[in-house]
């Protein structure tokens, strides 16, 4: 209500009326409240997402340890030192490491056994070829074995084999130092004393003796 004598057009009356009537925009207060609620809601969602991610991580770790206890045989064996209580993560990891090291040793052992078997197979193949050649030679000349050879032929055979080996030995060995000599000896053995190489040497010497005798 305006004072007597005051005109509605009076600007001071308008200002007083505006403040006394609380005609400020009510949306300002609602906007602040909404913004504050939004911030709190965002924090809650972020906290909840972090909690869920952390829970998933813990579940994944737990499943990993459970899988290890299932896969590793030593984790399933009863440990009397801890009784019937559940294995700790540290014990599970240690048993897993021990089992992996055991598997590495077994793998290396099996590889060595396979290598030895392969060498045995190669030696048997060489022996098979030698026996086949002996049988074939006997079939080609069945009366050849009836002629007995002397001890001199045996010595000549051995001498021929040794002479052939000494030639390669003399050509491969260095005498610069004892260390170099040792290294050359092992290298010569690996290169010139293979079963296939020795077989070729023996066959060559046998052919030479055969040509001399017949």
Helices and strands as residue ranges (DSSP letters): H 11-20, H 27-71, H 73-76, H 89-140, G 144-146, H 151-172, H 178-192, H 195-213
